[in-house]
């Protein structure tokens, strides 16, 4: 899911900005909105004991884990 914050997007190299659409990169103010949306419905898509794998930005692991554990 998109995981780059609005602020980080402004600093991305042009090669990245021009290659991928902004919608595919930016996940809201903090870059975590897509994880919040996924976490709220993830249990309805996974079998019992199922796992979800996600790409995330540097330093986002704890925030994403907290989002998933709260859902």
Predicted model as a PDB file, atoms N, CA, C, CB and O in Angstrom, pLDDT in the B-factor column:
MODEL        1                                                                  
ATOM      1  N   UNK A   1       0.834  -1.199   0.000  1.00 94.00           N  
ATOM      2  CA  UNK A   1       0.000   0.000   0.000  1.00 94.00           C  
ATOM      3  C   UNK A   1       0.877   1.261   0.000  1.00 94.00           C  
ATOM      4  CB  UNK A   1      -0.948  -0.001   1.226  1.00 94.00           C  
ATOM      5  O   UNK A   1       2.044   1.200   0.387  1.00 94.00           O  
ATOM      6  N   UNK A   2       0.336   2.376  -0.421  1.00 96.00           N  
ATOM      7  CA  UNK A   2       1.079   3.630  -0.344  1.00 96.00           C  
ATOM      8  C   UNK A   2       1.478   3.911   1.104  1.00 96.00           C  
ATOM      9  CB  UNK A   2       0.240   4.800  -0.913  1.00 96.00           C  
ATOM     10  O   UNK A   2       0.651   3.794   2.009  1.00 96.00           O  
ATOM     11  N   UNK A   3       2.729   4.277   1.326  1.00 96.00           N  
ATOM     12  CA  UNK A   3       3.200   4.482   2.702  1.00 96.00           C  
ATOM     13  C   UNK A   3       4.048   5.736   2.883  1.00 96.00           C  
ATOM     14  CB  UNK A   3       3.992   3.290   3.143  1.00 96.00           C  
ATOM     15  O   UNK A   3       4.628   5.936   3.950  1.00 96.00           O  
ATOM     16  N   UNK A   4       4.127   6.561   1.884  1.00 96.00           N  
ATOM     17  CA  UNK A   4       4.943   7.773   1.984  1.00 96.00           C  
ATOM     18  C   UNK A   4       4.061   8.902   2.485  1.00 96.00           C  
ATOM     19  CB  UNK A   4       5.595   8.139   0.608  1.00 96.00           C  
ATOM     20  O   UNK A   4       2.933   9.072   2.022  1.00 96.00           O  
ATOM     21  N   UNK A   5       4.576   9.673   3.430  1.00 96.00           N  
ATOM     22  CA  UNK A   5       3.814  10.803   3.965  1.00 96.00           C  
ATOM     23  C   UNK A   5       3.820  11.950   2.956  1.00 96.00           C  
ATOM     24  CB  UNK A   5       4.400  11.271   5.327  1.00 96.00           C  
ATOM     25  O   UNK A   5       4.650  11.995   2.048  1.00 96.00           O  
ATOM     26  N   UNK A   6       2.888  12.865   3.130  1.00 95.00           N  
ATOM     27  CA  UNK A   6       2.832  14.039   2.261  1.00 95.00           C  
ATOM     28  C   UNK A   6       4.156  14.786   2.271  1.00 95.00           C  
ATOM     29  CB  UNK A   6       1.699  14.972   2.691  1.00 95.00           C  
ATOM     30  O   UNK A   6       4.635  15.214   1.221  1.00 95.00           O  
ATOM     31  N   UNK A   7       4.744  14.944   3.431  1.00 95.00           N  
ATOM     32  CA  UNK A   7       6.010  15.668   3.589  1.00 95.00           C  
ATOM     33  C   UNK A   7       7.156  14.935   2.881  1.00 95.00           C  
ATOM     34  CB  UNK A   7       6.341  15.847   5.086  1.00 95.00           C  
ATOM     35  O   UNK A   7       7.966  15.562   2.198  1.00 95.00           O  
ATOM     36  N   UNK A   8       7.223  13.621   3.040  1.00 95.00           N  
ATOM     37  CA  UNK A   8       8.279  12.833   2.391  1.00 95.00           C  
ATOM     38  C   UNK A   8       8.149  12.872   0.869  1.00 95.00           C  
ATOM     39  CB  UNK A   8       8.236  11.379   2.882  1.00 95.00           C  
ATOM     40  O   UNK A   8       9.149  12.851   0.152  1.00 95.00           O  
ATOM     41  N   UNK A   9       6.921  12.929   0.390  1.00 96.00           N  
ATOM     42  CA  UNK A   9       6.694  12.962  -1.055  1.00 96.00           C  
ATOM     43  C   UNK A   9       7.376  14.175  -1.690  1.00 96.00           C  
ATOM     44  CB  UNK A   9       5.188  12.984  -1.358  1.00 96.00           C  
ATOM     45  O   UNK A   9       7.929  14.082  -2.786  1.00 96.00           O  
ATOM     46  N   UNK A  10       7.332  15.293  -1.004  1.00 95.00           N  
ATOM     47  CA  UNK A  10       7.943  16.510  -1.535  1.00 95.00           C  
ATOM     48  C   UNK A  10       9.448  16.363  -1.718  1.00 95.00           C  
ATOM     49  CB  UNK A  10       7.651  17.681  -0.619  1.00 95.00           C  
ATOM     50  O   UNK A  10      10.038  17.051  -2.552  1.00 95.00           O  
ATOM     51  N   UNK A  11      10.073  15.482  -0.953  1.00 95.00           N  
ATOM     52  CA  UNK A  11      11.526  15.286  -1.011  1.00 95.00           C  
ATOM     53  C   UNK A  11      11.959  14.152  -1.937  1.00 95.00           C  
ATOM     54  CB  UNK A  11      12.050  15.018   0.368  1.00 95.00           C  
ATOM     55  O   UNK A  11      13.157  13.953  -2.136  1.00 95.00           O  
ATOM     56  N   UNK A  12      11.019  13.411  -2.502  1.00 95.00           N  
ATOM     57  CA  UNK A  12      11.369  12.280  -3.363  1.00 95.00           C  
ATOM     58  C   UNK A  12      12.086  12.753  -4.623  1.00 95.00           C  
ATOM     59  CB  UNK A  12      10.113  11.484  -3.739  1.00 95.00           C  
ATOM     60  O   UNK A  12      11.793  13.831  -5.141  1.00 95.00           O  
ATOM     61  N   UNK A  13      13.022  11.949  -5.113  1.00 95.00           N  
ATOM     62  CA  UNK A  13      13.676  12.290  -6.380  1.00 95.00           C  
ATOM     63  C   UNK A  13      12.653  12.300  -7.524  1.00 95.00           C  
ATOM     64  CB  UNK A  13      14.821  11.287  -6.688  1.00 95.00           C  
ATOM     65  O   UNK A  13      11.664  11.568  -7.494  1.00 95.00           O  
ATOM     66  N   UNK A  14      12.907  13.134  -8.519  1.00 93.00           N  
ATOM     67  CA  UNK A  14      11.995  13.237  -9.660  1.00 93.00           C  
ATOM     68  C   UNK A  14      11.812  11.892 -10.356  1.00 93.00           C  
ATOM     69  CB  UNK A  14      12.511  14.272 -10.657  1.00 93.00           C  
ATOM     70  O   UNK A  14      10.739  11.613 -10.892  1.00 93.00           O  
ATOM     71  N   UNK A  15      12.849  11.057 -10.353  1.00 91.00           N  
ATOM     72  CA  UNK A  15      12.746   9.751 -10.984  1.00 91.00           C  
ATOM     73  C   UNK A  15      11.668   8.890 -10.360  1.00 91.00           C  
ATOM     74  CB  UNK A  15      14.061   9.040 -10.911  1.00 91.00           C  
ATOM     75  O   UNK A  15      11.024   8.098 -11.049  1.00 91.00           O  
ATOM     76  N   UNK A  16      11.468   9.037  -9.065  1.00 90.00           N  
ATOM     77  CA  UNK A  16      10.417   8.285  -8.366  1.00 90.00           C  
ATOM     78  C   UNK A  16       9.067   8.943  -8.623  1.00 90.00           C  
ATOM     79  CB  UNK A  16      10.704   8.211  -6.835  1.00 90.00           C  
ATOM     80  O   UNK A  16       8.094   8.270  -8.963  1.00 90.00           O  
ATOM     81  N   UNK A  17       9.015  10.261  -8.461  1.00 91.00           N  
ATOM     82  CA  UNK A  17       7.758  10.985  -8.662  1.00 91.00           C  
ATOM     83  C   UNK A  17       7.224  10.821 -10.082  1.00 91.00           C  
ATOM     84  CB  UNK A  17       7.951  12.463  -8.354  1.00 91.00           C  
ATOM     85  O   UNK A  17       6.015  10.715 -10.285  1.00 91.00           O  
ATOM     86  N   UNK A  18       8.122  10.799 -11.059  1.00 90.00           N  
ATOM     87  CA  UNK A  18       7.697  10.710 -12.455  1.00 90.00           C  
ATOM     88  C   UNK A  18       7.421   9.277 -12.902  1.00 90.00           C  
ATOM     89  CB  UNK A  18       8.749  11.321 -13.348  1.00 90.00           C  
ATOM     90  O   UNK A  18       6.834   9.065 -13.963  1.00 90.00           O  
ATOM     91  N   UNK A  19       7.833   8.296 -12.112  1.00 93.00           N  
ATOM     92  CA  UNK A  19       7.637   6.893 -12.473  1.00 93.00           C  
ATOM     93  C   UNK A  19       6.316   6.347 -11.954  1.00 93.00           C  
ATOM     94  CB  UNK A  19       8.779   6.055 -11.942  1.00 93.00           C  
ATOM     95  O   UNK A  19       5.586   5.674 -12.681  1.00 93.00           O  
ATOM     96  N   UNK A  20       6.013   6.638 -10.698  1.00 92.00           N  
ATOM     97  CA  UNK A  20       4.785   6.130 -10.075  1.00 92.00           C  
ATOM     98  C   UNK A  20       3.802   7.273  -9.864  1.00 92.00           C  
ATOM     99  CB  UNK A  20       5.096   5.427  -8.727  1.00 92.00           C  
ATOM    100  O   UNK A  20       4.215   8.387  -9.540  1.00 92.00           O  
ATOM    101  N   UNK A  21       2.513   7.019 -10.040  1.00 94.00           N  
ATOM    102  CA  UNK A  21       1.520   8.057  -9.738  1.00 94.00           C  
ATOM    103  C   UNK A  21       1.520   8.368  -8.241  1.00 94.00           C  
ATOM    104  CB  UNK A  21       0.104   7.613 -10.196  1.00 94.00           C  
ATOM    105  O   UNK A  21       1.787   7.497  -7.413  1.00 94.00           O  
ATOM    106  N   UNK A  22       1.221   9.605  -7.916  1.00 95.00           N  
ATOM    107  CA  UNK A  22       1.191  10.032  -6.515  1.00 95.00           C  
ATOM    108  C   UNK A  22       0.270   9.142  -5.687  1.00 95.00           C  
ATOM    109  CB  UNK A  22       0.738  11.493  -6.413  1.00 95.00           C  
ATOM    110  O   UNK A  22       0.586   8.831  -4.539  1.00 95.00           O  
ATOM    111  N   UNK A  23      -0.844   8.734  -6.242  1.00 95.00           N  
ATOM    112  CA  UNK A  23      -1.809   7.872  -5.551  1.00 95.00           C  
ATOM    113  C   UNK A  23      -1.186   6.550  -5.105  1.00 95.00           C  
ATOM    114  CB  UNK A  23      -3.004   7.596  -6.456  1.00 95.00           C  
ATOM    115  O   UNK A  23      -1.586   5.983  -4.088  1.00 95.00           O  
ATOM    116  N   UNK A  24      -0.214   6.065  -5.862  1.00 95.00           N  
ATOM    117  CA  UNK A  24       0.445   4.796  -5.531  1.00 95.00           C  
ATOM    118  C   UNK A  24       1.512   4.958  -4.468  1.00 95.00           C  
ATOM    119  CB  UNK A  24       1.060   4.190  -6.769  1.00 95.00           C  
ATOM    120  O   UNK A  24       1.998   3.961  -3.933  1.00 95.00           O  
ATOM    121  N   UNK A  25       1.889   6.178  -4.148  1.00 96.00           N  
ATOM    122  CA  UNK A  25       2.987   6.431  -3.222  1.00 96.00           C  
ATOM    123  C   UNK A  25       2.547   7.018  -1.886  1.00 96.00           C  
ATOM    124  CB  UNK A  25       3.969   7.351  -3.860  1.00 96.00           C  
ATOM    125  O   UNK A  25       3.040   6.607  -0.836  1.00 96.00           O  
ATOM    126  N   UNK A  26       1.630   7.968  -1.916  1.00 97.00           N  
ATOM    127  CA  UNK A  26       1.307   8.756  -0.730  1.00 97.00           C  
ATOM    128  C   UNK A  26       0.145   8.140   0.037  1.00 97.00           C  
ATOM    129  CB  UNK A  26       0.975  10.196  -1.120  1.00 97.00           C  
ATOM    130  O   UNK A  26      -0.925   7.887  -0.516  1.00 97.00           O  
ATOM    131  N   UNK A  27       0.385   7.906   1.332  1.00 96.00           N  
ATOM    132  CA  UNK A  27      -0.617   7.329   2.215  1.00 96.00           C  
ATOM    133  C   UNK A  27      -1.107   8.315   3.253  1.00 96.00           C  
ATOM    134  CB  UNK A  27      -0.065   6.114   2.895  1.00 96.00           C  
ATOM    135  O   UNK A  27      -1.253   7.959   4.422  1.00 96.00           O  
ATOM    136  N   UNK A  28      -1.363   9.547   2.848  1.00 95.00           N  
ATOM    137  CA  UNK A  28      -1.899  10.549   3.762  1.00 95.00           C  
ATOM    138  C   UNK A  28      -0.839  11.347   4.479  1.00 95.00           C  
ATOM    139  CB  UNK A  28      -2.772   9.898   4.761  1.00 95.00           C  
ATOM    140  O   UNK A  28       0.347  11.271   4.156  1.00 95.00           O  
ATOM    141  N   UNK A  29      -1.276  12.107   5.451  1.00 95.00           N  
ATOM    142  CA  UNK A  29      -0.390  13.011   6.182  1.00 95.00           C  
ATOM    143  C   UNK A  29       0.797  12.268   6.773  1.00 95.00           C  
ATOM    144  CB  UNK A  29      -1.156  13.727   7.287  1.00 95.00           C  
ATOM    145  O   UNK A  29       1.934  12.722   6.651  1.00 95.00           O  
ATOM    146  N   UNK A  30       0.547  11.125   7.415  1.00 95.00           N  
ATOM    147  CA  UNK A  30       1.628  10.376   8.059  1.00 95.00           C  
ATOM    148  C   UNK A  30       2.045   9.130   7.276  1.00 95.00           C  
ATOM    149  CB  UNK A  30       1.207   9.973   9.452  1.00 95.00           C  
ATOM    150  O   UNK A  30       2.947   8.407   7.698  1.00 95.00           O  
ATOM    151  N   UNK A  31       1.397   8.878   6.147  1.00 96.00           N  
ATOM    152  CA  UNK A  31       1.721   7.710   5.337  1.00 96.00           C  
ATOM    153  C   UNK A  31       1.069   6.423   5.812  1.00 96.00           C  
ATOM    154  CB  UNK A  31       3.187   7.524   5.306  1.00 96.00           C  
ATOM    155  O   UNK A  31       1.378   5.353   5.289  1.00 96.00           O  
ATOM    156  N   UNK A  32       0.183   6.501   6.782  1.00 97.00           N  
ATOM    157  CA  UNK A  32      -0.368   5.294   7.398  1.00 97.00           C  
ATOM    158  C   UNK A  32      -1.855   5.054   7.149  1.00 97.00           C  
ATOM    159  CB  UNK A  32      -0.139   5.351   8.850  1.00 97.00           C  
ATOM    160  O   UNK A  32      -2.404   4.066   7.637  1.00 97.00           O  
ATOM    161  N   UNK A  33      -2.509   5.927   6.407  1.00 97.00           N  
ATOM    162  CA  UNK A  33      -3.961   5.804   6.240  1.00 97.00           C  
ATOM    163  C   UNK A  33      -4.363   4.480   5.599  1.00 97.00           C  
ATOM    164  CB  UNK A  33      -4.486   6.952   5.400  1.00 97.00           C  
ATOM    165  O   UNK A  33      -5.381   3.898   5.976  1.00 97.00           O  
ATOM    166  N   UNK A  34      -3.591   4.001   4.649  1.00 96.00           N  
ATOM    167  CA  UNK A  34      -3.942   2.731   3.996  1.00 96.00           C  
ATOM    168  C   UNK A  34      -3.824   1.559   4.969  1.00 96.00           C  
ATOM    169  CB  UNK A  34      -3.038   2.489   2.774  1.00 96.00           C  
ATOM    170  O   UNK A  34      -4.609   0.613   4.900  1.00 96.00           O  
ATOM    171  N   UNK A  35      -2.858   1.618   5.865  1.00 96.00           N  
ATOM    172  CA  UNK A  35      -2.714   0.547   6.858  1.00 96.00           C  
ATOM    173  C   UNK A  35      -3.896   0.546   7.820  1.00 96.00           C  
ATOM    174  CB  UNK A  35      -1.392   0.705   7.639  1.00 96.00           C  
ATOM    175  O   UNK A  35      -4.345  -0.516   8.253  1.00 96.00           O  
ATOM    176  N   UNK A  36      -4.397   1.721   8.153  1.00 96.00           N  
ATOM    177  CA  UNK A  36      -5.572   1.802   9.025  1.00 96.00           C  
ATOM    178  C   UNK A  36      -6.785   1.187   8.326  1.00 96.00           C  
ATOM    179  CB  UNK A  36      -5.862   3.276   9.420  1.00 96.00           C  
ATOM    180  O   UNK A  36      -7.566   0.464   8.945  1.00 96.00           O  
ATOM    181  N   UNK A  37      -6.934   1.476   7.054  1.00 95.00           N  
ATOM    182  CA  UNK A  37      -8.058   0.916   6.295  1.00 95.00           C  
ATOM    183  C   UNK A  37      -7.934  -0.601   6.154  1.00 95.00           C  
ATOM    184  CB  UNK A  37      -8.139   1.566   4.905  1.00 95.00           C  
ATOM    185  O   UNK A  37      -8.914  -1.328   6.314  1.00 95.00           O  
ATOM    186  N   UNK A  38      -6.746  -1.063   5.861  1.00 95.00           N  
ATOM    187  CA  UNK A  38      -6.519  -2.506   5.706  1.00 95.00           C  
ATOM    188  C   UNK A  38      -6.752  -3.226   7.032  1.00 95.00           C  
ATOM    189  CB  UNK A  38      -5.086  -2.782   5.192  1.00 95.00           C  
ATOM    190  O   UNK A  38      -7.421  -4.258   7.074  1.00 95.00           O  
ATOM    191  N   UNK A  39      -6.203  -2.686   8.100  1.00 94.00           N  
ATOM    192  CA  UNK A  39      -6.300  -3.345   9.410  1.00 94.00           C  
ATOM    193  C   UNK A  39      -7.751  -3.481   9.863  1.00 94.00           C  
ATOM    194  CB  UNK A  39      -5.499  -2.565  10.459  1.00 94.00           C  
ATOM    195  O   UNK A  39      -8.111  -4.466  10.508  1.00 94.00           O  
ATOM    196  N   UNK A  40      -8.568  -2.515   9.537  1.00 94.00           N  
ATOM    197  CA  UNK A  40      -9.958  -2.556   9.995  1.00 94.00           C  
ATOM    198  C   UNK A  40     -10.764  -3.667   9.323  1.00 94.00           C  
ATOM    199  CB  UNK A  40     -10.624  -1.219   9.738  1.00 94.00           C  
ATOM    200  O   UNK A  40     -11.798  -4.078   9.850  1.00 94.00           O  
ATOM    201  N   UNK A  41     -10.307  -4.161   8.166  1.00 93.00           N  
ATOM    202  CA  UNK A  41     -11.059  -5.218   7.490  1.00 93.00           C  
ATOM    203  C   UNK A  41     -10.244  -6.484   7.228  1.00 93.00           C  
ATOM    204  CB  UNK A  41     -11.590  -4.698   6.189  1.00 93.00           C  
ATOM    205  O   UNK A  41     -10.750  -7.432   6.627  1.00 93.00           O  
ATOM    206  N   UNK A  42      -9.000  -6.508   7.668  1.00 92.00           N  
ATOM    207  CA  UNK A  42      -8.107  -7.617   7.363  1.00 92.00           C  
ATOM    208  C   UNK A  42      -8.635  -8.962   7.858  1.00 92.00           C  
ATOM    209  CB  UNK A  42      -6.756  -7.356   7.963  1.00 92.00           C  
ATOM    210  O   UNK A  42      -8.474  -9.973   7.175  1.00 92.00           O  
ATOM    211  N   UNK A  43      -9.249  -8.988   9.006  1.00 89.00           N  
ATOM    212  CA  UNK A  43      -9.703 -10.266   9.559  1.00 89.00           C  
ATOM    213  C   UNK A  43     -10.778 -10.922   8.692  1.00 89.00           C  
ATOM    214  CB  UNK A  43     -10.238 -10.061  10.969  1.00 89.00           C  
ATOM    215  O   UNK A  43     -10.940 -12.142   8.736  1.00 89.00           O  
ATOM    216  N   UNK A  44     -11.502 -10.144   7.917  1.00 92.00           N  
ATOM    217  CA  UNK A  44     -12.528 -10.732   7.059  1.00 92.00           C  
ATOM    218  C   UNK A  44     -11.946 -11.343   5.784  1.00 92.00           C  
ATOM    219  CB  UNK A  44     -13.558  -9.682   6.696  1.00 92.00           C  
ATOM    220  O   UNK A  44     -12.647 -12.040   5.052  1.00 92.00           O  
ATOM    221  N   UNK A  45     -10.671 -11.084   5.521  1.00 92.00           N  
ATOM    222  CA  UNK A  45     -10.022 -11.628   4.325  1.00 92.00           C  
ATOM    223  C   UNK A  45      -9.042 -12.753   4.623  1.00 92.00           C  
ATOM    224  CB  UNK A  45      -9.305 -10.533   3.599  1.00 92.00           C  
ATOM    225  O   UNK A  45      -8.673 -13.508   3.724  1.00 92.00           O  
ATOM    226  N   UNK A  46      -8.620 -12.872   5.873  1.00 93.00           N  
ATOM    227  CA  UNK A  46      -7.643 -13.894   6.235  1.00 93.00           C  
ATOM    228  C   UNK A  46      -8.317 -15.075   6.917  1.00 93.00           C  
ATOM    229  CB  UNK A  46      -6.565 -13.305   7.146  1.00 93.00           C  
ATOM    230  O   UNK A  46      -9.261 -14.903   7.689  1.00 93.00           O  
ATOM    231  N   UNK A  47      -7.835 -16.253   6.634  1.00 94.00           N  
ATOM    232  CA  UNK A  47      -8.269 -17.429   7.377  1.00 94.00           C  
ATOM    233  C   UNK A  47      -7.705 -17.356   8.783  1.00 94.00           C  
ATOM    234  CB  UNK A  47      -7.825 -18.737   6.670  1.00 94.00           C  
ATOM    235  O   UNK A  47      -6.754 -16.614   9.029  1.00 94.00           O  
ATOM    236  N   UNK A  48      -8.265 -18.100   9.695  1.00 91.00           N  
ATOM    237  CA  UNK A  48      -7.751 -18.164  11.055  1.00 91.00           C  
ATOM    238  C   UNK A  48      -6.268 -18.550  11.011  1.00 91.00           C  
ATOM    239  CB  UNK A  48      -8.567 -19.179  11.913  1.00 91.00           C  
ATOM    240  O   UNK A  48      -5.907 -19.548  10.389  1.00 91.00           O  
ATOM    241  N   UNK A  49      -5.432 -17.781  11.654  1.00 91.00           N  
ATOM    242  CA  UNK A  49      -3.997 -18.033  11.645  1.00 91.00           C  
ATOM    243  C   UNK A  49      -3.296 -17.506  10.409  1.00 91.00           C  
ATOM    244  CB  UNK A  49      -3.746 -19.492  11.764  1.00 91.00           C  
ATOM    245  O   UNK A  49      -2.086 -17.680  10.260  1.00 91.00           O  
ATOM    246  N   UNK A  50      -4.053 -16.852   9.505  1.00 92.00           N  
ATOM    247  CA  UNK A  50      -3.467 -16.310   8.281  1.00 92.00           C  
ATOM    248  C   UNK A  50      -2.549 -15.140   8.568  1.00 92.00           C  
ATOM    249  CB  UNK A  50      -4.555 -15.882   7.321  1.00 92.00           C  
ATOM    250  O   UNK A  50      -2.636 -14.516   9.625  1.00 92.00           O  
ATOM    251  N   UNK A  51      -1.681 -14.848   7.638  1.00 91.00           N  
ATOM    252  CA  UNK A  51      -0.706 -13.781   7.782  1.00 91.00           C  
ATOM    253  C   UNK A  51      -0.885 -12.734   6.692  1.00 91.00           C  
ATOM    254  CB  UNK A  51       0.709 -14.346   7.746  1.00 91.00           C  
ATOM    255  O   UNK A  51      -1.294 -13.052   5.575  1.00 91.00           O  
ATOM    256  N   UNK A  52      -0.582 -11.500   7.018  1.00 89.00           N  
ATOM    257  CA  UNK A  52      -0.555 -10.413   6.042  1.00 89.00           C  
ATOM    258  C   UNK A  52       0.861  -9.894   5.933  1.00 89.00           C  
ATOM    259  CB  UNK A  52      -1.531  -9.273   6.435  1.00 89.00           C  
ATOM    260  O   UNK A  52       1.542  -9.725   6.944  1.00 89.00           O  
ATOM    261  N   UNK A  53       1.307  -9.642   4.732  1.00 92.00           N  
ATOM    262  CA  UNK A  53       2.649  -9.120   4.495  1.00 92.00           C  
ATOM    263  C   UNK A  53       2.535  -7.773   3.803  1.00 92.00           C  
ATOM    264  CB  UNK A  53       3.496 -10.109   3.646  1.00 92.00           C  
ATOM    265  O   UNK A  53       1.773  -7.622   2.848  1.00 92.00           O  
ATOM    266  N   UNK A  54       3.291  -6.794   4.284  1.00 91.00           N  
ATOM    267  CA  UNK A  54       3.183  -5.444   3.769  1.00 91.00           C  
ATOM    268  C   UNK A  54       4.552  -4.807   3.593  1.00 91.00           C  
ATOM    269  CB  UNK A  54       2.328  -4.600   4.688  1.00 91.00           C  
ATOM    270  O   UNK A  54       5.465  -5.019   4.390  1.00 91.00           O  
ATOM    271  N   UNK A  55       4.670  -4.024   2.531  1.00 93.00           N  
ATOM    272  CA  UNK A  55       5.834  -3.159   2.377  1.00 93.00           C  
ATOM    273  C   UNK A  55       5.570  -1.939   3.245  1.00 93.00           C  
ATOM    274  CB  UNK A  55       6.091  -2.763   0.860  1.00 93.00           C  
ATOM    275  O   UNK A  55       4.432  -1.485   3.360  1.00 93.00           O  
ATOM    276  N   UNK A  56       6.619  -1.412   3.852  1.00 94.00           N  
ATOM    277  CA  UNK A  56       6.457  -0.236   4.699  1.00 94.00           C  
ATOM    278  C   UNK A  56       7.682   0.643   4.594  1.00 94.00           C  
ATOM    279  CB  UNK A  56       6.207  -0.637   6.159  1.00 94.00           C  
ATOM    280  O   UNK A  56       8.740   0.206   4.143  1.00 94.00           O  
ATOM    281  N   UNK A  57       7.532   1.863   5.009  1.00 93.00           N  
ATOM    282  CA  UNK A  57       8.629   2.809   4.980  1.00 93.00           C  
ATOM    283  C   UNK A  57       9.561   2.620   6.162  1.00 93.00           C  
ATOM    284  CB  UNK A  57       8.100   4.219   4.959  1.00 93.00           C  
ATOM    285  O   UNK A  57       9.209   2.008   7.170  1.00 93.00           O  
ATOM    286  N   UNK A  58      10.742   3.155   6.011  1.00 91.00           N  
ATOM    287  CA  UNK A  58      11.742   3.103   7.080  1.00 91.00           C  
ATOM    288  C   UNK A  58      11.188   3.769   8.341  1.00 91.00           C  
ATOM    289  CB  UNK A  58      13.063   3.792   6.634  1.00 91.00           C  
ATOM    290  O   UNK A  58      10.725   4.909   8.290  1.00 91.00           O  
ATOM    291  N   UNK A  59      11.235   3.075   9.446  1.00 94.00           N  
ATOM    292  CA  UNK A  59      10.780   3.625  10.716  1.00 94.00           C  
ATOM    293  C   UNK A  59       9.286   3.520  10.968  1.00 94.00           C  
ATOM    294  CB  UNK A  59      11.171   5.032  10.794  1.00 94.00           C  
ATOM    295  O   UNK A  59       8.800   4.078  11.952  1.00 94.00           O  
ATOM    296  N   UNK A  60       8.535   2.822  10.113  1.00 96.00           N  
ATOM    297  CA  UNK A  60       7.092   2.712  10.297  1.00 96.00           C  
ATOM    298  C   UNK A  60       6.652   1.418  10.973  1.00 96.00           C  
ATOM    299  CB  UNK A  60       6.415   2.828   8.976  1.00 96.00           C  
ATOM    300  O   UNK A  60       5.470   1.261  11.280  1.00 96.00           O  
ATOM    301  N   UNK A  61       7.557   0.505  11.207  1.00 96.00           N  
ATOM    302  CA  UNK A  61       7.191  -0.820  11.721  1.00 96.00           C  
ATOM    303  C   UNK A  61       6.347  -0.739  12.992  1.00 96.00           C  
ATOM    304  CB  UNK A  61       8.446  -1.635  11.995  1.00 96.00           C  
ATOM    305  O   UNK A  61       5.278  -1.347  13.052  1.00 96.00           O  
ATOM    306  N   UNK A  62       6.794  -0.013  13.992  1.00 97.00           N  
ATOM    307  CA  UNK A  62       6.070   0.025  15.269  1.00 97.00           C  
ATOM    308  C   UNK A  62       4.688   0.653  15.115  1.00 97.00           C  
ATOM    309  CB  UNK A  62       6.876   0.801  16.313  1.00 97.00           C  
ATOM    310  O   UNK A  62       3.718   0.174  15.704  1.00 97.00           O  
ATOM    311  N   UNK A  63       4.596   1.717  14.330  1.00 97.00           N  
ATOM    312  CA  UNK A  63       3.297   2.370  14.131  1.00 97.00           C  
ATOM    313  C   UNK A  63       2.329   1.426  13.426  1.00 97.00           C  
ATOM    314  CB  UNK A  63       3.460   3.671  13.315  1.00 97.00           C  
ATOM    315  O   UNK A  63       1.155   1.359  13.792  1.00 97.00           O  
ATOM    316  N   UNK A  64       2.807   0.696  12.420  1.00 96.00           N  
ATOM    317  CA  UNK A  64       1.942  -0.235  11.689  1.00 96.00           C  
ATOM    318  C   UNK A  64       1.552  -1.412  12.575  1.00 96.00           C  
ATOM    319  CB  UNK A  64       2.644  -0.740  10.413  1.00 96.00           C  
ATOM    320  O   UNK A  64       0.401  -1.846  12.550  1.00 96.00           O  
ATOM    321  N   UNK A  65       2.474  -1.921  13.341  1.00 94.00           N  
ATOM    322  CA  UNK A  65       2.145  -3.010  14.268  1.00 94.00           C  
ATOM    323  C   UNK A  65       1.072  -2.549  15.259  1.00 94.00           C  
ATOM    324  CB  UNK A  65       3.417  -3.488  15.028  1.00 94.00           C  
ATOM    325  O   UNK A  65       0.143  -3.301  15.550  1.00 94.00           O  
ATOM    326  N   UNK A  66       1.187  -1.334  15.776  1.00 96.00           N  
ATOM    327  CA  UNK A  66       0.183  -0.816  16.707  1.00 96.00           C  
ATOM    328  C   UNK A  66      -1.179  -0.693  16.039  1.00 96.00           C  
ATOM    329  CB  UNK A  66       0.618   0.543  17.258  1.00 96.00           C  
ATOM    330  O   UNK A  66      -2.199  -1.017  16.647  1.00 96.00           O  
ATOM    331  N   UNK A  67      -1.205  -0.232  14.805  1.00 96.00           N  
ATOM    332  CA  UNK A  67      -2.474  -0.123  14.072  1.00 96.00           C  
ATOM    333  C   UNK A  67      -3.130  -1.496  13.941  1.00 96.00           C  
ATOM    334  CB  UNK A  67      -2.245   0.497  12.670  1.00 96.00           C  
ATOM    335  O   UNK A  67      -4.325  -1.657  14.191  1.00 96.00           O  
ATOM    336  N   UNK A  68      -2.330  -2.473  13.547  1.00 92.00           N  
ATOM    337  CA  UNK A  68      -2.870  -3.829  13.340  1.00 92.00           C  
ATOM    338  C   UNK A  68      -3.312  -4.451  14.663  1.00 92.00           C  
ATOM    339  CB  UNK A  68      -1.817  -4.732  12.661  1.00 92.00           C  
ATOM    340  O   UNK A  68      -4.366  -5.085  14.718  1.00 92.00           O  
ATOM    341  N   UNK A  69      -2.544  -4.286  15.705  1.00 92.00           N  
ATOM    342  CA  UNK A  69      -2.888  -4.879  16.998  1.00 92.00           C  
ATOM    343  C   UNK A  69      -4.123  -4.244  17.616  1.00 92.00           C  
ATOM    344  CB  UNK A  69      -1.725  -4.754  17.952  1.00 92.00           C  
ATOM    345  O   UNK A  69      -4.846  -4.912  18.355  1.00 92.00           O  
ATOM    346  N   UNK A  70      -4.384  -2.973  17.333  1.00 93.00           N  
ATOM    347  CA  UNK A  70      -5.568  -2.280  17.866  1.00 93.00           C  
ATOM    348  C   UNK A  70      -6.838  -2.664  17.121  1.00 93.00           C  
ATOM    349  CB  UNK A  70      -5.373  -0.771  17.793  1.00 93.00           C  
ATOM    350  O   UNK A  70      -7.940  -2.484  17.640  1.00 93.00           O  
ATOM    351  N   UNK A  71      -6.695  -3.191  15.913  1.00 88.00           N  
ATOM    352  CA  UNK A  71      -7.890  -3.477  15.085  1.00 88.00           C  
ATOM    353  C   UNK A  71      -8.493  -4.817  15.422  1.00 88.00           C  
ATOM    354  CB  UNK A  71      -7.539  -3.440  13.598  1.00 88.00           C  
ATOM    355  O   UNK A  71      -9.495  -5.211  14.825  1.00 88.00           O  
TER     356      UNK A  71                                                      
ENDMDL                                                                          
END                                                                             
